[in-house]
Amino acid sequence: MREKTERVIREWADSCDAEVSIAVLGGAWKPSILKALAEHGVLRFGELGRLLDNPTARVLTRQLRELEQDGLITRTVYQQVPPKVEYRLSELGESAGPLVEALTRWGGQYAARQRTGLTATQVG
């Protein structure tokens, strides 16, 4: 578990458990990474990058490391040349699937509502 996640769990004992979820899943690409791995099973770094519309390598690496440290994905390194690394959901990561799906649904509904509101405001 990442130090940040551990600190949130330890220091925010009286807070809403949603804050723990956000601490673990919050990040520019984390929900998208989890969704891609749920859909495809096993992916390599480059495959993930292409599926996610090419985030920077630095950001993708950081997000993958955090997900791995928090136990949501597993990373398998094959000792070959060139090196081969594969990512897949752990059992814990699979259990986050319904939450990621709910966030995706809610986000789509929110965005649609905001677009509608913006359109009405711009016209009026």
Helices and strands as residue ranges (DSSP letters): H 3-11, H 17-25, H 30-40, E 42-44, H 45-51, H 57-69, E 73-78, E 84-89, H 91-95, H 97-123
